[in-house]
Amino acid sequence: MPDNGVGLGDRPSMGSERLDLGARIGHGTVLMCEVALDGDVGPRSVYSYRVPERLVGRVGPGHLVQVPFGPRMFQGVALSVAAGDPGPIRLRDLTDLLDPVPCLTSTQLALADWIASYYACALGTVVGAMLPARLSLVTDQIGRASCRE
């Protein structure tokens, strides 16, 4: 697979389940979320973020999330959530869960991974293309993107 981040097949699959590891995460282990970003994010499009305690059990594959990327904030789609040891890397936190309803199903995420692999393009670009066209324009009263019409 080309350098488009880590393929979905390389990560633990969560399906549509949400992970609730609150008390089971050990010392040195954090809850990590792989997020696909679409936009000017360099040659990779999938990045790892730490799930803050306030979002544990609320974010899962297919959810629209807000993340910091350099000095800017991006919206992205969570691909997987799993406990792990990031090693010497200091992960940045997910900023927010933008909608409690997943925007993409596990089947759609698997299709996006196949498309990115087959056409040798960034997974974030494919995931971004699968989102509703007006997603960034549909906002609630506090300016959050929403997956609802």
Disulfide bonds with the S-S distance in Angstrom:
Cys103-Cys147 1.37
